[in-house]
Amino acid sequence: MHAATDRLLRHFLEAVEPAVPLVALWAHGSLATDDYQPGRSDLDLIAVVAEPITMAQWRRLKALHRAIDLPLADKLHCSYMARQELADLSAEHVTWAHAQIFRRPVTAVTRRELHTTPLELHGPPPTGLLPPVSDAELAEYVRADLRDFWLDRTGGRRRWLHDIWVDLGMVTVARAVVTLRDGRLISKREALEVLHELGAPAIVVADVRARRYGTTAPPLSRFRRAKLARAFIRSTVTRVLESP
C-alpha cells in the first residue's frame, strides 16, 4: 500500500478503537482495488460498531476526524454502521465526509463492493456480518440514482464547468450501464474504456483520463467540455431509464 495511505489508516484505527465500540473496519471503492490513486482517490471506509452512535460519541468522532493532521486526511470518509442495523438498506448512519459529520445510508453499491472487493482492516470480514445485496436491490438503487440524481443534475449548466462533475458524471454513467446490463461492478479505470463503447465524446474521455491518471489530452475548453459531457450524460441516462 502507498506509505502515506498506510500510515493514515493505521493512525485512524488506533484513534477510533477507543472512541466507539468498534467491531470491524473495512475499506471499499478504489482503495480496495488496483485503481487507487493517492491524492486523487477518496479513502472510503465502513466501521461497524456494537451499538448505535450516541451524541457523546458523535462529538468524539467529530473531534477525532478534525484532529487528524496527516497527508490525505481530507480524503478519508467513514460511515459508522450499528451492528443491529446492518440489514436495513434505508437506515441512515453517522458519516464523516468532506470535513462534515452527518447521517446517510450505506448504498447497495457500497454493500456489494464490500462483498466482492473488500479491504479488511480490523475485525471479521463483511461476509460474516453484512447481509448480501440481491441483483434486484442493486439494480433498483442504480436506476433510482440515475433517475433522481444524475438526470436531475443535467437540467442545469453551470455545475458542468467544474472538473468534479464531469469526471464523476462520466464514469458513474458508464459504471451504471455495466451494472444494469451485466450485474457487476467495475472500476473507474474500466469505466473509461466502457465510455468509448457507449459513444462518449473521445476528447472528454481523454480529458477525464488525463486528470485521473496523468496522461496527455488534447486542449479542451471547459465550456465545450461542459456542453459535451452534459449532453452525453443526459442522453445516456435517458436511454438507460427507458430500457426495460
N, C-alpha and C positions, 0 to 999 in steps of 0.2 A: 504494500500500500504506500501511497505518497506520504513522505515523512511528516509533513505538517498536518496532513489529514489524520494520520495515525495518532499523532500527539494530541490533537484536539479531541478525538474520540476517547482516548484514554483519560484525559483530564475530565471530560464531561461525565463519563461513567463514574469516576471517583467522586465527583461533586454531587451527582444526582442520587447515588445509592443512599446516603444518609438523609436526603431531603424528602423522599417519598418511599412508601413500601414497595420497592422495585421487585418485580417478578422476572421480567425479561426485557431485553433491549435489542431491537433489530433495525437494520438499515434496509432500505429498498430503493428502487429507482436506479439512477446512473451509478450511484456509489456501490451497488451490489452487482454491477456488470462491468464489462471491459470498456464501457462508454464514458466512464467518469473522467471529467476534465477539471483538474484542480484550478480553483479560482473562477471557473465558469459554472460548474455544476453545483446544484444545491446538495446539501448533506441531509437527506430525508430519513428521519428516524421515527420509530414507534417504540414507546415504552409501555409495557404492561404493568399495571400497579394492582396491588391486592384489594384496594378499596377505592371508591370514588374520591377524587381530589377535594379536600376541604379548602375553605377560604384561607386558612393559615398556610396550607401547602401551596395554594395558588400564589400567595405573596412570596413565599420562599422560592418557588420556581422562577417567578418574575425576576427576583433579585439575583438568583443564580445565573440565569441566562445573561442578564445585563452585565454581570461581573466578569464574564469570560473575556479575557484580554489576550487572545491568541490569534494568529493568522487564520483566516477562513471562518472565524466565529460568526460573521454576519450571514454565512451560507447555511448555518446549522438550524434545521427546523425539526421540531419534535412534537408528536401528539401523544398524550398520556391516556391510555385506554384502561378503564377499570375492568378487572377480570370478569366480573359478572355481566358486563355489557358487551363482551366481545362478539356475541352472536347478533346483536342489534345493528343492522346496517344504517338505521336512521339516527342512532344515538350520536349526540354531539360531545366531543371530547376536548378537554383543555389542550390547547395547542400554542406553541411558541413558533412564530414565523414572521419574517420581515420586521424584526425588532418590536413585535407586539404579542400580547397574550390574549387569546380569545377562545371560543369554542367552535368546533366544526366536526362534521362526520369524517370518518376514515372511509374513503370511497371503495367501491367494488374493484376498481383498477388496482389501488394500493393493496387491497386484500389478496387479489390474485397474484400480484407481484411477490407478496410475502410467501405464497405457496409455491412459486416457481423459481425465483432467483433471490432468496433472502441472504443477507449477511448477518449472521448471528453473533452478537457482541456480548451477550450475557444471558444466562438462564436457558430454559428449554427452547427448542425450535418452534416456529409458527405452527407447524403441523400438529404439535402436541397441545396447542392452546386455542388457536384461531380456527373457527369453522370455515370450511371451504366455500367459495363463491361459485354458484352454478353458472353455466354458459348463458342461461336466460337472464339471470341477475346482472351479469356483466354487460350483456348487450343492451339491456334496459337502461343501465346507467349511461353507457356511451351515447346512445341515441338521445337521451334526455340532456346530456351535456352539450351535444351538438345543437339541439333544438333550442334549449333555454338559455344557453350562454353564448356559444360561438355565432350562431346565426343572428342573434340579437346584436352582438357587438359589431357585426358587419354593417349595421344600419348607420353608424357614424363614420366619419372620415379621419378626424384629427388623430385618434389614437394610433392609426396605422402608419403614422410618420415615425413612430418610435420602434427601435430595434426589437425590444422585448415582445411586442405584439406580433410583428412579422415572424420572428423566429418561432415563438411558441405556437402561433396560429397555424403556420405551415406544417410543422411536424405533428401537431395534435391531430389535424385532419387526416394526414397520412396514416398515423397510428390507428385512428378510429376506423378507417376503411378496412385495414387488415384485421382488426379485432372483430368487426361485424361480419366480414367475409369468411375468415378462417378460424375465428375463436381463439386467437393467440395474441400475445402482446409482443411488440417489437421495440427496439431501442430507437433513440433519436437518430443515431447513425444510419440504421436500417431505413428509417422513415425518409431520409433524404433520397435514397435510391427509389423508394416507392413513389415519391413525388414525380419523378421522371415518368414512371408508368402511368400516372394519373394525368399527365399532360400539363403539369405545372410549368410556369414560365422559367426556362432554364437559367436566365440571368438572376432571378430571385433566389432560386435554389443555390446557385453558386455564391450569392451574397450571404445567405444563411450559413452555408458550409464554411466560408472564409472566417466568419466571426467565431464559430464554434471550434474549428479545427486548425485555424491559422493558414489555410490555403489561399491561393490568389483568386481574385474575381475581377471581372471587367467593371469599369466605373458604372455606377448606377445612382441617379439622384434619388433622394428619399421620397420625393413626390411621385416619381414614376413607380418606384418600388411599392409605395403605399397603394397606388391605384391597381397595380398588377396583383399584388398579394390579396388585397381585399376582394377583388373580383373573382379570383380563383377560389378563395376560401368560401365565399358566398355561393358560388355556383356548385362547388363540390358538395358542400353540406346540404344544399337543397336537393341535389340529385340523390344523395345517400338517404335522406329522410323520405323521399318519395318512393324509394325502392322497398319491396316487401321485407 
